[in-house]
């Protein structure tokens, strides 16, 4: 199956760095509460 002129696998393979970065950011925000609470504390 193709989308445009590339295969589905080529599209997924080219997006792996973005998925990896998203997972790392999600893990940091989840397990280090200071990161997610910093911005609201700036506006107090």
URGIQUI-V243652 format. One record per pair of residues at least 24 apart in sequence whose C-alpha atoms are under 10 Angstrom apart, sorted by the first residue. I is the first residue (numbers start at 1). GAP is how many residues later the second one is. D is the distance in whole Angstrom. If there is no record, write none. Layout:
# URGIQUI-V243652
i->{I | I}
gap->{GAP | GAP}
d->{D | D}
This chain:
# URGIQUI-V243652
none
